[in-house]
Amino acid sequence: PPRWRWVASAKAPMEDLQVIGTIQPSEAPLHLVGFDPGEELLWSASQAGMVYAHLMLSGAPHVAFRTDREMSPAVAVFPHSSGLVTLTYAAAHFISRGGVELAEVRHESLGVLSAGVMCASGRTPAVALCGAGTADGTEGSGPSLALMDLSTAQLTVQLPLEIVPTVARWEGRSGLLVLGGGDGLARVFDVRSGVKAVGAAPLFPRGVIHDLDVQDNSLAASALRAQLGPLGHDEYVFDSNLRTADLRQLSRPGAQLFFAPGAAALRWRGSASSLLVASPAGGLQRLDPRGGMTAPSEVATGAAHRGGQLCALSLSSSGLLVAASDSTGC
């Protein structure tokens, strides 16, 4: 079965990272994994429509439940002080920490939900919802971004978008929301008071943003690029070039980092002092965000040995724990 790989770190260098344990909660690939901000729990979601929580370090099962009656895969999972918000393609689900569904909320104007992120900048946390639209040809039926108030489950603002976002990240200190999608642009919005477009960084003119992360004012992203396949059709492969940008100067190009296998996932460590990247085969490596050379040390999570591919990567708030999941397991 697919597994999480626990990696512990006492300090920043890769030499201090080592695999300390595994958890095997599912028979299906785990495409989401994340640390609970308030409790010592690790959450994950599987392609079979299940959500799991395990106790950190010990790995003991805590709770498991279905995302909805149709067993739809979760788009995103957000633990918060009073429970859990789980997004599926069709709805937002409010769930107790014991796995009991309290409410299901559908906003038909958004259409299929493609991405989302928790925004906790105000007194009442909100969830940014990205929808693909209804495709019925009417005005306002295209892709959009909306904020959902967690206290009322109502949309407080909805803004039309040019493309369907597939990645959403929120930077808490600046109150900025960053969206990435199929046109290679990283779009930035200020969500401290409503939703205001700030600008866009042209990171990959010929690629699709696959993953991105923000820390302070620093942005980093990986991409997929199209190349001609053996049967004469375009196929997407991981781009070896990673891009960075400063959220305060979006039009100014940042450093271009090289990571030969391409990054299936990436996360900032510390105050954007180093970038942790994961290859599709599950190798973890630290890169210098300024474009400098780093020691080519790597920690293997074991995905390649099982013929699998890394699906998700998460860092704890302290940066001392890393969780990764792959597609096949042992």
Backbone hydrogen bonds, N-H to C=O, Kabsch-Sander energy under -0.5 kcal/mol:
donor,donor_aa,acceptor,acceptor_aa,energy
4,W,23,I,-2.4
5,R,324,A,-3.0
6,W,4,W,-0.6
6,W,21,G,-3.1
7,V,322,V,-2.4
8,A,18,Q,-2.6
9,S,320,L,-2.7
10,A,16,D,-0.5
16,D,13,P,-1.6
17,L,14,M,-1.9
18,Q,8,A,-1.6
20,I,6,W,-2.0
21,G,6,W,-0.9
23,I,4,W,-1.3
26,S,2,P,-0.6
30,L,326,D,-0.8
31,H,29,P,-0.8
31,H,45,A,-1.1
32,L,45,A,-1.4
34,G,43,W,-2.5
36,D,41,L,-2.5
41,L,39,E,-2.2
42,L,54,H,-2.5
43,W,34,G,-3.1
44,S,52,Y,-2.1
45,A,32,L,-1.7
46,S,50,M,-2.6
47,Q,29,P,-2.3
49,G,46,S,-1.6
51,V,65,F,-2.9
52,Y,44,S,-2.7
53,A,63,V,-2.4
54,H,42,L,-2.1
55,L,60,A,-2.9
56,M,40,E,-2.0
58,S,56,M,-2.6
59,G,55,L,-2.2
62,H,53,A,-2.9
63,V,53,A,-1.5
65,F,51,V,-2.2
67,T,49,G,-2.5
71,M,68,D,-1.4
74,A,46,S,-0.5
75,V,87,L,-3.6
76,A,87,L,-1.2
78,F,85,V,-3.1
80,H,83,G,-2.7
83,G,80,H,-1.1
84,L,95,I,-2.4
85,V,78,F,-2.3
86,T,84,L,-0.5
86,T,93,H,-2.6
87,L,76,A,-2.8
88,T,91,A,-2.7
92,A,105,V,-2.9
93,H,86,T,-2.9
94,F,103,A,-2.7
95,I,84,L,-3.0
95,I,93,H,-0.6
96,S,100,V,-2.9
99,G,96,S,-2.0
101,E,99,G,-0.5
102,L,94,F,-3.5
103,A,94,F,-1.6
105,V,92,A,-3.1
108,E,106,R,-0.6
110,L,107,H,-1.7
111,G,107,H,-0.6
111,G,108,E,-0.8
112,V,133,G,-0.8
113,L,89,Y,-2.9
114,S,130,C,-2.8
115,A,130,C,-1.1
117,V,128,A,-1.5
119,C,126,A,-3.6
120,A,118,M,-0.5
126,A,119,C,-3.1
127,V,148,M,-2.1
128,A,117,V,-2.9
129,L,127,V,-0.6
129,L,146,A,-3.2
130,C,115,A,-2.5
131,G,129,L,-0.5
131,G,144,S,-2.6
132,A,112,V,-3.0
133,G,110,L,-2.6
134,T,141,S,-1.7
135,A,141,S,-1.5
141,S,138,T,-1.7
144,S,131,G,-1.9
145,L,159,L,-3.1
146,A,129,L,-2.5
147,L,157,V,-1.9
148,M,127,V,-2.5
149,D,147,L,-0.6
149,D,154,Q,-2.6
150,L,125,P,-1.9
153,A,149,D,-2.9
156,T,147,L,-2.6
156,T,154,Q,-0.5
157,V,147,L,-0.8
159,L,145,L,-3.6
161,L,143,P,-2.7
166,T,180,G,-2.7
167,V,180,G,-1.8
169,R,178,V,-2.4
171,E,176,L,-3.1
172,G,170,W,-0.7
175,G,171,E,-1.6
176,L,171,E,-1.2
177,L,189,F,-3.4
178,V,169,R,-3.1
179,L,187,R,-2.8
180,G,167,V,-2.3
181,G,185,L,-0.6
182,G,164,V,-0.6
184,G,181,G,-1.2
186,A,201,A,-2.3
187,R,179,L,-2.5
187,R,185,L,-0.7
188,V,199,G,-2.9
189,F,177,L,-2.9
190,D,196,K,-3.3
191,V,175,G,-2.2
191,V,189,F,-0.6
196,K,190,D,-2.1
198,V,188,V,-2.9
199,G,188,V,-1.4
201,A,186,A,-2.4
203,L,184,G,-1.0
203,L,201,A,-1.8
204,F,184,G,-2.1
207,G,204,F,-1.6
208,V,224,L,-2.8
209,I,181,G,-2.1
210,H,222,S,-2.3
211,D,222,S,-1.0
213,D,220,A,-2.3
215,Q,218,S,-2.3
218,S,215,Q,-2.8
219,L,245,A,-2.5
220,A,213,D,-2.2
221,A,243,R,-2.4
222,S,211,D,-2.8
224,L,208,V,-2.6
225,R,237,V,-2.8
226,A,206,R,-0.6
227,Q,235,E,-2.5
229,G,233,H,-3.3
232,G,229,G,-1.8
235,E,227,Q,-2.8
237,V,225,R,-2.5
239,D,223,A,-2.6
242,L,257,L,-3.2
243,R,221,A,-2.0
244,T,255,A,-1.3
245,A,219,L,-1.9
246,D,249,Q,-0.5
247,L,217,N,-3.0
247,L,245,A,-0.5
249,Q,246,D,-1.6
252,R,249,Q,-1.1
254,G,244,T,-1.0
257,L,242,L,-2.0
257,L,255,A,-0.6
259,F,240,S,-3.1
259,F,257,L,-0.5
262,G,259,F,-2.2
263,A,239,D,-0.6
264,A,262,G,-0.7
264,A,278,A,-2.5
265,A,278,A,-1.3
267,R,276,L,-2.5
269,R,274,S,-2.6
272,A,270,G,-1.6
273,S,269,R,-1.1
274,S,269,R,-1.2
275,L,287,L,-2.5
276,L,267,R,-3.1
276,L,274,S,-0.5
277,V,275,L,-0.6
277,V,285,Q,-2.9
278,A,265,A,-2.7
279,S,283,G,-2.5
282,G,279,S,-2.0
284,L,299,V,-3.1
285,Q,277,V,-2.4
287,L,275,L,-2.8
288,D,292,G,-0.6
291,G,288,D,-2.1
297,S,295,A,-1.7
299,V,284,L,-2.1
301,T,282,G,-1.5
304,A,281,A,-1.6
306,R,302,G,-0.8
306,R,303,A,-0.8
307,G,304,A,-1.5
308,G,303,A,-2.6
310,L,280,P,-2.5
311,C,325,S,-3.5
312,A,325,S,-1.3
314,S,323,A,-2.3
316,S,321,L,-2.5
319,G,316,S,-1.2
322,V,7,V,-2.7
323,A,314,S,-2.8
324,A,5,R,-1.4
325,S,312,A,-1.9
326,D,3,R,-1.2
327,S,309,Q,-1.4
330,C,1,P,-0.8
